[in-house]
């Protein structure tokens, strides 16, 4: 799956029902920053630790088209990229509709 552009993300109806997934590892400081920003912005997400689960690693490779870095953030099944792309979407106001949504769980 190719990374989605800001325009494509904005144009999708799915953004209203978004589910956010963060692929991470336990030793990645940038993963911690990305999760911290999602929590600060009150955007519910599910964390998937690829360092703890082989099945999660397979899903990571499939969903991110073989990305080699973490974090990788998935919104509604679309890989938006990592920390930089997450921050850009926020600065452009593209994540506003995700704030405080129910249906996702904010990981600790």
Secondary structure, 3 states (H helix, E strand, C coil): CCCCCHHHHHHCHHHHHCCEEEEECCCCHHHHHHHHHHHHCCECCEEEECCCCHHHHHHHHHHCCCCCCCCEEEECCEEEECHHHHHHHHHCCCCHHHECCCCCCCCC
